[in-house]
Amino acid sequence: MATNIGVGFNPSTQEPIDSRFVVANNTERLALPWYKVYEGLLVYQADENRYYACTDPGSADGPAPQWTALAFAEGSDSVFPFSGSAVITGSLIVTGSLALHGELEVSGSTIISGSLKTPGPVIIGGSSYLVDTTNDLYVETSLFAPVISSSKNIITGDGSPGDLFLVKTNSTDDAKFVINLEGVTILGAFTETPTAQEGGMFYSASGDFYLGY
């Protein structure tokens, strides 16, 4: 039966007011019997500098009390590695590098001040800004989904050295299609005649344009 308390406690001690609140190690925490814990009890484990929450107090003839480590505790391994799903309602700011082993899908805007490297596709519903031009955006497969559905796609340059839009093949570093910062379309010079395509066009290193028919 609960006891009503009209005023709060005002202890003048460095000892916990409840002996269950602080334990020295994992052994002491797991030794707490079912009749001394309750669902929601927070216990600070001193050797790990970490809080544990009791998720199930158990029973006399049932399982032992169950505990879950809280992610906001101190310690390099208290949050990561992390497995499962996480929902972030505010902002996520990455000041270093972000490496992904799967797919990244973002419904809003993404601002990365470092580098992003992922072996999977990057799907962004809003705008993607690479604000630090000294780093690169590395994508080992495709930047977007195979099909992009949009009424308008805008690419703008910031005046930095380089080109606005650049297309290369996997077999060579020679640019095949370029739009420079002045908006000029440039066809890469072919040193060998490619396979003729009806309606196609290419620019030869000899200085001639060729049309396919």
C-alpha positions, 0 to 999 in steps of 0.5 A: 500500500502506498504512503502519501507524502506531503513534502519532498525529501531533503537529504544531506548525504552523498549516499543514495536514498534508495539502496537499489539506485546504485550498484557497483557492477553487473553482478550486483544488478543481476542479484537484485531479486524480483520483489525488490525491483519494479518495471521502470526502475532506473539503476546506475551501474558504476563500473560502466557509467551506465543506467539500466532500466528494469523492463520486467520485474519477473516473479518468484517462480518465473523469469529473473528481472529483465534489464535494458541499457539506456543509450544516453549513458556515458561510454564509447560503446553505450550508443554504438554499435547500434542495431535496429530502427531509429526515428529522428524527428529533428536534425541529424548533423554529421561533421565527419565522414558518413559511411553506409553499407546499404541504401540511404533514403531521405525525404527532405534536404541533406547537408553534409559537411564531410564526405559520404560514401555508400555502396548502395543508391542514394535516394533523396526526396528534397535537395542534396547539398555538398557544402564542403567542396574539398571533399567528394560525394562517393557513390559506388553504384548509382546516385539516384534510383533507376528512374527519377520522377520530377517536373524540374531538376536544377543543377547550379554551380558555385563558381568553383573551378571545374564543370557543372555536369560531367559524364565519363565512361567506366573504361576511361577518364576522358569526359564524354559529355560536359556542361561547363560553368558557362553553360556551354555543352562540350562533346568529348573527343573520340580517338576511335570511331564508336559504333554507329547509332541512328540519330547519334552524334560524336566529335572526333579528335581530328576536329570533325563532327559525325552523325549516325544514320 
